[in-house]
Amino acid sequence: MNIGKAVQELRKEKGFTQEILASKVGITQAALSQIENGTRPGEETLKKICDGLGIPESMIYTYAIEREDVPEEKRMLYDQLFPVIQQMIAQLT
């Protein structure tokens, strides 16, 4: 699961720079950069990031699932479903 990558992709889909999202969240651009590069945010910060992105917190966890997180016997299903999930999230944001 890669929360930072999910934050970065959703931020870019919204057309936000790191500076814009960081300002909405109330953190520095450097802190957001660290999160996008793998530093796990605290619960409150993650909630604020989701609020800044205009998405429910549960959505970020769904978006953060990576292929390697899925048991090997279920990866074919993941390959079929995850692009659809990404499209649905894009339409909701």
The first five atom37 places (N, CA, C, CB, O) and aatype in JSON, in Angstrom:
{
  "aatype": [12, 2, 9, 7, 11, 0, 19, 5, 6, 10, 1, 11, 6, 11, 7, 13, 16, 5, 6, 9, 10, 0, 15, 11, 19, 7, 9, 16, 5, 0, 0, 10, 15, 5, 9, 6, 2, 7, 16, 1, 14, 7, 6, 6, 16, 10, 11, 11, 9, 4, 3, 7, 10, 7, 9, 14, 6, 15, 12, 9, 18, 16, 18, 0, 9, 6, 1, 6, 3, 19, 14, 6, 6, 11, 1, 12, 10, 18, 3, 5, 10, 13, 14, 19, 9, 5, 5, 12, 9, 0, 5, 10, 16],
  "atom_mask": [
    [1, 1, 1, 1, 1],
    [1, 1, 1, 1, 1],
    [1, 1, 1, 1, 1],
    [1, 1, 1, 0, 1],
    [1, 1, 1, 1, 1],
    [1, 1, 1, 1, 1],
    [1, 1, 1, 1, 1],
    [1, 1, 1, 1, 1],
    [1, 1, 1, 1, 1],
    [1, 1, 1, 1, 1],
    [1, 1, 1, 1, 1],
    [1, 1, 1, 1, 1],
    [1, 1, 1, 1, 1],
    [1, 1, 1, 1, 1],
    [1, 1, 1, 0, 1],
    [1, 1, 1, 1, 1],
    [1, 1, 1, 1, 1],
    [1, 1, 1, 1, 1],
    [1, 1, 1, 1, 1],
    [1, 1, 1, 1, 1],
    [1, 1, 1, 1, 1],
    [1, 1, 1, 1, 1],
    [1, 1, 1, 1, 1],
    [1, 1, 1, 1, 1],
    [1, 1, 1, 1, 1],
    [1, 1, 1, 0, 1],
    [1, 1, 1, 1, 1],
    [1, 1, 1, 1, 1],
    [1, 1, 1, 1, 1],
    [1, 1, 1, 1, 1],
    [1, 1, 1, 1, 1],
    [1, 1, 1, 1, 1],
    [1, 1, 1, 1, 1],
    [1, 1, 1, 1, 1],
    [1, 1, 1, 1, 1],
    [1, 1, 1, 1, 1],
    [1, 1, 1, 1, 1],
    [1, 1, 1, 0, 1],
    [1, 1, 1, 1, 1],
    [1, 1, 1, 1, 1],
    [1, 1, 1, 1, 1],
    [1, 1, 1, 0, 1],
    [1, 1, 1, 1, 1],
    [1, 1, 1, 1, 1],
    [1, 1, 1, 1, 1],
    [1, 1, 1, 1, 1],
    [1, 1, 1, 1, 1],
    [1, 1, 1, 1, 1],
    [1, 1, 1, 1, 1],
    [1, 1, 1, 1, 1],
    [1, 1, 1, 1, 1],
    [1, 1, 1, 0, 1],
    [1, 1, 1, 1, 1],
    [1, 1, 1, 0, 1],
    [1, 1, 1, 1, 1],
    [1, 1, 1, 1, 1],
    [1, 1, 1, 1, 1],
    [1, 1, 1, 1, 1],
    [1, 1, 1, 1, 1],
    [1, 1, 1, 1, 1],
    [1, 1, 1, 1, 1],
    [1, 1, 1, 1, 1],
    [1, 1, 1, 1, 1],
    [1, 1, 1, 1, 1],
    [1, 1, 1, 1, 1],
    [1, 1, 1, 1, 1],
    [1, 1, 1, 1, 1],
    [1, 1, 1, 1, 1],
    [1, 1, 1, 1, 1],
    [1, 1, 1, 1, 1],
    [1, 1, 1, 1, 1],
    [1, 1, 1, 1, 1],
    [1, 1, 1, 1, 1],
    [1, 1, 1, 1, 1],
    [1, 1, 1, 1, 1],
    [1, 1, 1, 1, 1],
    [1, 1, 1, 1, 1],
    [1, 1, 1, 1, 1],
    [1, 1, 1, 1, 1],
    [1, 1, 1, 1, 1],
    [1, 1, 1, 1, 1],
    [1, 1, 1, 1, 1],
    [1, 1, 1, 1, 1],
    [1, 1, 1, 1, 1],
    [1, 1, 1, 1, 1],
    [1, 1, 1, 1, 1],
    [1, 1, 1, 1, 1],
    [1, 1, 1, 1, 1],
    [1, 1, 1, 1, 1],
    [1, 1, 1, 1, 1],
    [1, 1, 1, 1, 1],
    [1, 1, 1, 1, 1],
    [1, 1, 1, 1, 1]
  ],
  "atom_positions": [
    [[0.86, -1.17, 0.0], [0.0, 0.0, 0.0], [0.9, 1.23, 0.0], [-0.98, 0.0, 1.23], [1.83, 1.35, 0.8]],
    [[0.61, 2.15, -0.92], [1.44, 3.33, -1.05], [0.56, 4.58, -0.96], [2.24, 3.3, -2.38], [0.06, 5.08, -1.97]],
    [[0.39, 5.07, 0.26], [-0.45, 6.25, 0.49], [0.13, 7.47, -0.23], [-0.58, 6.54, 2.0], [-0.61, 8.24, -0.84]],
    [[1.44, 7.63, -0.16], [2.09, 8.79, -0.77], [1.86, 8.87, -2.27], [0.0, 0.0, 0.0], [1.57, 9.94, -2.81]],
    [[1.98, 7.73, -2.93], [1.75, 7.68, -4.37], [0.29, 8.02, -4.69], [2.12, 6.28, -4.94], [0.0, 8.72, -5.65]],
    [[-0.62, 7.52, -3.86], [-2.04, 7.81, -4.07], [-2.3, 9.31, -3.89], [-2.9, 7.0, -3.09], [-3.04, 9.91, -4.68]],
    [[-1.71, 9.9, -2.86], [-1.88, 11.34, -2.64], [-1.37, 12.11, -3.85], [-1.13, 11.79, -1.36], [-2.04, 13.02, -4.34]],
    [[-0.19, 11.74, -4.32], [0.4, 12.45, -5.45], [-0.47, 12.33, -6.71], [1.81, 11.89, -5.73], [-0.71, 13.32, -7.4]],
    [[-0.94, 11.13, -7.01], [-1.75, 10.94, -8.22], [-3.07, 11.69, -8.12], [-2.02, 9.45, -8.45], [-3.5, 12.32, -9.09]],
    [[-3.71, 11.62, -6.96], [-4.98, 12.33, -6.81], [-4.78, 13.85, -6.82], [-5.66, 11.91, -5.51], [-5.61, 14.58, -7.36]],
    [[-3.68, 14.31, -6.24], [-3.36, 15.74, -6.29], [-3.21, 16.21, -7.73], [-2.07, 16.05, -5.49], [-3.75, 17.25, -8.11]],
    [[-2.47, 15.44, -8.52], [-2.25, 15.8, -9.92], [-3.55, 15.75, -10.72], [-1.22, 14.88, -10.55], [-3.78, 16.59, -11.59]],
    [[-4.4, 14.75, -10.43], [-5.69, 14.67, -11.12], [-6.54, 15.91, -10.85], [-6.45, 13.41, -10.69], [-7.3, 16.36, -11.71]],
    [[-6.4, 16.46, -9.64], [-7.13, 17.68, -9.28], [-6.5, 18.93, -9.89], [-7.2, 17.83, -7.77], [-7.11, 20.0, -9.88]],
    [[-5.28, 18.8, -10.4], [-4.59, 19.94, -10.97], [-3.93, 20.82, -9.91], [0.0, 0.0, 0.0], [-3.62, 21.98, -10.16]],
    [[-3.72, 20.25, -8.72], [-3.09, 20.99, -7.63], [-1.58, 20.81, -7.67], [-3.65, 20.54, -6.28], [-1.08, 19.73, -7.95]],
    [[-0.87, 21.88, -7.38], [0.56, 21.76, -7.12], [0.7, 21.31, -5.66], [1.33, 23.11, -7.4], [-0.26, 21.33, -4.9]],
    [[1.91, 20.92, -5.29], [2.15, 20.6, -3.89], [1.87, 21.8, -3.01], [3.59, 20.1, -3.68], [1.33, 21.67, -1.91]],
    [[2.24, 22.98, -3.48], [2.04, 24.19, -2.7], [0.56, 24.44, -2.43], [2.65, 25.38, -3.41], [0.18, 24.81, -1.32]],
    [[-0.27, 24.24, -3.44], [-1.71, 24.48, -3.29], [-2.31, 23.5, -2.28], [-2.42, 24.34, -4.65], [-3.02, 23.92, -1.37]],
    [[-2.02, 22.2, -2.44], [-2.59, 21.22, -1.53], [-2.05, 21.42, -0.12], [-2.31, 19.79, -2.01], [-2.81, 21.34, 0.85]],
    [[-0.77, 21.67, 0.01], [-0.18, 21.89, 1.33], [-0.87, 23.07, 2.03], [1.34, 22.15, 1.22], [-1.14, 23.01, 3.23]],
    [[-1.14, 24.12, 1.28], [-1.82, 25.29, 1.85], [-3.22, 24.93, 2.31], [-1.87, 26.42, 0.82], [-3.65, 25.37, 3.38]],
    [[-3.94, 24.14, 1.52], [-5.29, 23.71, 1.89], [-5.28, 22.87, 3.16], [-5.93, 22.92, 0.74], [-6.2, 22.93, 3.98]],
    [[-4.22, 22.08, 3.31], [-4.11, 21.14, 4.42], [-3.54, 21.79, 5.67], [-3.24, 19.96, 4.01], [-3.82, 21.36, 6.79]],
    [[-2.75, 22.84, 5.48], [-2.13, 23.49, 6.61], [-0.79, 22.88, 7.0], [0.0, 0.0, 0.0], [-0.4, 22.9, 8.17]],
    [[-0.1, 22.34, 5.99], [1.25, 21.8, 6.2], [2.18, 22.47, 5.19], [1.28, 20.24, 6.04], [1.72, 23.17, 4.28]],
    [[3.46, 22.27, 5.36], [4.4, 22.86, 4.41], [4.47, 22.01, 3.14], [5.8, 22.99, 5.04], [4.1, 20.84, 3.13]],
    [[4.94, 22.63, 2.08], [5.15, 21.91, 0.82], [6.17, 20.81, 1.04], [5.62, 22.87, -0.3], [6.04, 19.72, 0.47]],
    [[7.18, 21.06, 1.86], [8.21, 20.05, 2.14], [7.61, 18.84, 2.84], [9.34, 20.65, 3.0], [7.97, 17.7, 2.55]],
    [[6.69, 19.08, 3.77], [6.03, 17.96, 4.47], [5.19, 17.15, 3.5], [5.14, 18.49, 5.62], [5.19, 15.92, 3.56]],
    [[4.47, 17.82, 2.6], [3.68, 17.1, 1.6], [4.59, 16.3, 0.68], [2.82, 18.08, 0.77], [4.28, 15.16, 0.33]],
    [[5.7, 16.87, 0.3], [6.66, 16.16, -0.55], [7.16, 14.9, 0.15], [7.85, 17.08, -0.9], [7.28, 13.85, -0.48]],
    [[7.44, 15.0, 1.44], [7.88, 13.82, 2.19], [6.8, 12.74, 2.21], [8.26, 14.2, 3.62], [7.1, 11.55, 2.09]],
    [[5.55, 13.15, 2.37], [4.44, 12.19, 2.37], [4.36, 11.51, 1.01], [3.1, 12.9, 2.7], [4.24, 10.29, 0.93]],
    [[4.43, 12.29, -0.06], [4.35, 11.72, -1.41], [5.53, 10.8, -1.71], [4.29, 12.84, -2.45], [5.43, 9.92, -2.56]],
    [[6.62, 11.01, -0.99], [7.81, 10.17, -1.21], [7.94, 9.04, -0.21], [9.05, 11.02, -1.15], [8.98, 8.39, -0.13]],
    [[6.88, 8.78, 0.56], [6.88, 7.58, 1.38], [6.76, 7.74, 2.87], [0.0, 0.0, 0.0], [6.58, 6.75, 3.57]],
    [[6.85, 8.96, 3.41], [6.66, 9.16, 4.84], [5.17, 9.04, 5.13], [7.22, 10.55, 5.32], [4.36, 9.78, 4.58]],
    [[4.82, 8.13, 5.99], [3.4, 7.89, 6.3], [2.86, 9.04, 7.15], [3.21, 6.53, 7.03], [3.41, 9.34, 8.21]],
    [[1.78, 9.69, 6.69], [1.22, 10.8, 7.48], [0.44, 10.27, 8.68], [0.31, 11.67, 6.61], [-0.03, 9.14, 8.67]],
    [[0.32, 11.1, 9.7], [-0.54, 10.76, 10.84], [-2.0, 10.77, 10.4], [0.0, 0.0, 0.0], [-2.34, 11.27, 9.33]],
    [[-2.85, 10.22, 11.24], [-4.28, 10.12, 10.91], [-4.91, 11.48, 10.65], [-5.02, 9.42, 12.03], [-5.67, 11.64, 9.69]],
    [[-4.61, 12.46, 11.49], [-5.19, 13.79, 11.33], [-4.73, 14.45, 10.03], [-4.83, 14.68, 12.51], [-5.51, 15.08, 9.32]],
    [[-3.44, 14.3, 9.74], [-2.91, 14.89, 8.51], [-3.54, 14.23, 7.3], [-1.38, 14.76, 8.46], [-3.9, 14.9, 6.33]],
    [[-3.67, 12.9, 7.33], [-4.28, 12.2, 6.2], [-5.73, 12.64, 6.02], [-4.2, 10.67, 6.41], [-6.19, 12.82, 4.89]],
    [[-6.44, 12.8, 7.11], [-7.83, 13.28, 7.01], [-7.87, 14.66, 6.37], [-8.5, 13.31, 8.42], [-8.72, 14.93, 5.52]],
    [[-6.96, 15.55, 6.77], [-6.91, 16.89, 6.2], [-6.55, 16.84, 4.71], [-5.91, 17.76, 6.96], [-7.08, 17.62, 3.92]],
    [[-5.65, 15.94, 4.34], [-5.29, 15.78, 2.93], [-6.51, 15.35, 2.13], [-4.14, 14.76, 2.76], [-6.79, 15.89, 1.06]],
    [[-7.24, 14.37, 2.65], [-8.44, 13.91, 1.95], [-9.47, 15.02, 1.84], [-9.06, 12.69, 2.67], [-10.11, 15.18, 0.8]],
    [[-9.63, 15.8, 2.91], [-10.54, 16.95, 2.85], [-10.08, 17.94, 1.79], [-10.63, 17.64, 4.24], [-10.89, 18.47, 1.03]],
    [[-8.78, 18.19, 1.74], [-8.22, 19.11, 0.75], [-8.42, 18.62, -0.68], [0.0, 0.0, 0.0], [-8.57, 19.42, -1.6]],
    [[-8.41, 17.31, -0.84], [-8.63, 16.71, -2.16], [-10.11, 16.55, -2.46], [-7.93, 15.36, -2.25], [-10.5, 16.28, -3.6]],
    [[-10.95, 16.71, -1.44], [-12.39, 16.56, -1.63], [-12.84, 15.13, -1.79], [0.0, 0.0, 0.0], [-13.77, 14.84, -2.54]],
    [[-12.16, 14.21, -1.09], [-12.5, 12.8, -1.19], [-12.69, 12.21, 0.21], [-11.41, 12.01, -1.97], [-12.12, 12.72, 1.17]],
    [[-13.49, 11.13, 0.32], [-13.59, 10.45, 1.6], [-12.27, 9.76, 1.93], [-14.75, 9.42, 1.59], [-11.55, 9.32, 1.04]],
    [[-11.96, 9.66, 3.2], [-10.71, 9.05, 3.63], [-10.58, 7.6, 3.15], [-10.6, 9.11, 5.13], [-9.49, 7.16, 2.8]],
    [[-11.67, 6.88, 3.14], [-11.62, 5.47, 2.7], [-11.15, 5.35, 1.25], [-13.0, 4.82, 2.84], [-10.55, 4.35, 0.87]],
    [[-11.41, 6.37, 0.45], [-11.03, 6.33, -0.95], [-9.52, 6.32, -1.13], [-11.63, 7.52, -1.69], [-9.01, 5.68, -2.04]],
    [[-8.8, 7.02, -0.27], [-7.35, 7.08, -0.41], [-6.74, 5.71, -0.17], [-6.75, 8.12, 0.57], [-5.77, 5.33, -0.82]],
    [[-7.32, 4.96, 0.78], [-6.81, 3.61, 1.05], [-7.08, 2.68, -0.13], [-7.46, 3.04, 2.33], [-6.23, 1.85, -0.47]],
    [[-8.23, 2.81, -0.74], [-8.55, 2.0, -1.91], [-7.6, 2.33, -3.05], [-10.0, 2.23, -2.35], [-7.08, 1.42, -3.7]],
    [[-7.36, 3.59, -3.28], [-6.49, 4.05, -4.36], [-5.04, 3.65, -4.12], [-6.58, 5.55, -4.51], [-4.26, 3.51, -5.07]],
    [[-4.67, 3.47, -2.85], [-3.28, 3.18, -2.49], [-2.91, 1.7, -2.63], [-3.02, 3.63, -1.08], [-1.73, 1.35, -2.54]],
    [[-3.88, 0.84, -2.84], [-3.57, -0.59, -2.98], [-2.73, -0.8, -4.23], [-4.88, -1.44, -3.05], [-3.05, -0.32, -5.31]],
    [[-1.65, -1.54, -4.05], [-0.77, -1.86, -5.17], [-0.88, -3.33, -5.5], [0.7, -1.49, -4.84], [-1.31, -4.14, -4.67]],
    [[-0.51, -3.67, -6.7], [-0.62, -5.04, -7.18], [0.07, -6.03, -6.24], [-0.03, -5.16, -8.57], [-0.43, -7.13, -6.02]],
    [[1.21, -5.64, -5.69], [1.97, -6.52, -4.81], [1.25, -6.77, -3.49], [3.33, -5.92, -4.54], [1.58, -7.73, -2.79]],
    [[0.28, -5.93, -3.14], [-0.49, -6.1, -1.91], [-1.52, -7.22, -2.03], [-1.18, -4.8, -1.54], [-2.03, -7.72, -1.03]],
    [[-1.83, -7.59, -3.26], [-2.89, -8.57, -3.53], [-2.27, -9.96, -3.62], [-3.64, -8.21, -4.85], [-1.22, -10.14, -4.24]],
    [[-2.91, -10.96, -2.99], [-2.38, -12.32, -3.11], [-2.26, -12.73, -4.58], [-3.29, -13.32, -2.35], [-3.1, -12.37, -5.41]],
    [[-1.24, -13.47, -4.88], [-0.93, -13.82, -6.27], [-2.13, -14.43, -6.99], [0.24, -14.78, -6.31], [-2.35, -14.15, -8.17]],
    [[-2.88, -15.27, -6.3], [-4.02, -15.94, -6.95], [-5.17, -14.97, -7.27], [-4.53, -17.06, -6.06], [-6.1, -15.34, -7.99]],
    [[-5.11, -13.75, -6.75], [-6.17, -12.77, -7.01], [-5.7, -11.62, -7.89], [-6.69, -12.21, -5.7], [-6.47, -10.68, -8.13]],
    [[-4.48, -11.67, -8.35], [-3.94, -10.54, -9.11], [-4.61, -10.35, -10.46], [-2.47, -10.73, -9.32], [-4.71, -9.21, -10.93]],
    [[-5.06, -11.41, -11.1], [-5.75, -11.25, -12.38], [-7.04, -10.44, -12.17], [-6.07, -12.65, -13.02], [-7.38, -9.58, -12.99]],
    [[-7.73, -10.71, -11.09], [-8.94, -9.96, -10.77], [-8.58, -8.5, -10.47], [-9.68, -10.6, -9.57], [-9.28, -7.58, -10.9]],
    [[-7.51, -8.29, -9.73], [-7.04, -6.93, -9.44], [-6.74, -6.19, -10.75], [-5.78, -6.97, -8.55], [-7.13, -5.04, -10.91]],
    [[-6.05, -6.86, -11.67], [-5.71, -6.24, -12.95], [-6.95, -5.81, -13.72], [-4.89, -7.21, -13.81], [-6.91, -4.82, -14.47]],
    [[-8.03, -6.53, -13.55], [-9.27, -6.18, -14.24], [-10.03, -5.07, -13.51], [-10.15, -7.42, -14.39], [-10.61, -4.19, -14.15]],
    [[-10.03, -5.13, -12.19], [-10.86, -4.21, -11.42], [-10.21, -2.87, -11.11], [-11.25, -4.85, -10.16], [-10.89, -1.84, -11.08]],
    [[-8.91, -2.85, -10.88], [-8.29, -1.62, -10.41], [-8.41, -0.47, -11.41], [-6.84, -1.86, -10.11], [-8.68, 0.65, -10.97]],
    [[-8.24, -0.67, -12.7], [-8.45, 0.45, -13.63], [-9.88, 1.02, -13.56], [-8.16, 0.0, -15.06], [-10.08, 2.22, -13.71]],
    [[-10.85, 0.15, -13.34], [-12.23, 0.6, -13.21], [-12.4, 1.42, -11.93], [-13.21, -0.61, -13.21], [-13.08, 2.45, -11.93]],
    [[-11.78, 0.97, -10.86], [-11.83, 1.7, -9.59], [-11.19, 3.07, -9.76], [-11.13, 0.9, -8.47], [-11.73, 4.07, -9.27]],
    [[-10.06, 3.13, -10.43], [-9.39, 4.41, -10.65], [-10.28, 5.36, -11.45], [-8.06, 4.2, -11.38], [-10.34, 6.55, -11.15]],
    [[-10.98, 4.85, -12.46], [-11.88, 5.69, -13.24], [-13.03, 6.2, -12.4], [-12.42, 4.91, -14.44], [-13.44, 7.35, -12.52]],
    [[-13.56, 5.33, -11.54], [-14.66, 5.74, -10.67], [-14.2, 6.84, -9.72], [-15.2, 4.55, -9.88], [-14.91, 7.82, -9.52]],
    [[-13.02, 6.68, -9.15], [-12.49, 7.69, -8.23], [-12.3, 9.01, -8.98], [-11.16, 7.22, -7.59], [-12.62, 10.08, -8.45]],
    [[-11.77, 8.93, -10.19], [-11.55, 10.15, -10.98], [-12.86, 10.88, -11.23], [-10.86, 9.81, -12.32], [-12.9, 12.11, -11.24]],
    [[-13.93, 10.13, -11.44], [-15.23, 10.76, -11.7], [-15.82, 11.38, -10.43], [-16.19, 9.73, -12.27], [-16.58, 12.34, -10.5]],
    [[-15.47, 10.82, -9.27], [-15.98, 11.33, -8.01], [-15.23, 12.56, -7.52], [-15.91, 10.26, -6.96], [-15.76, 13.35, -6.73]],
    [[-13.99, 12.72, -8.0], [-13.19, 13.82, -7.49], [-13.33, 15.06, -8.34], [-11.74, 13.43, -7.4], [-12.72, 16.09, -8.05]]
  ]
}
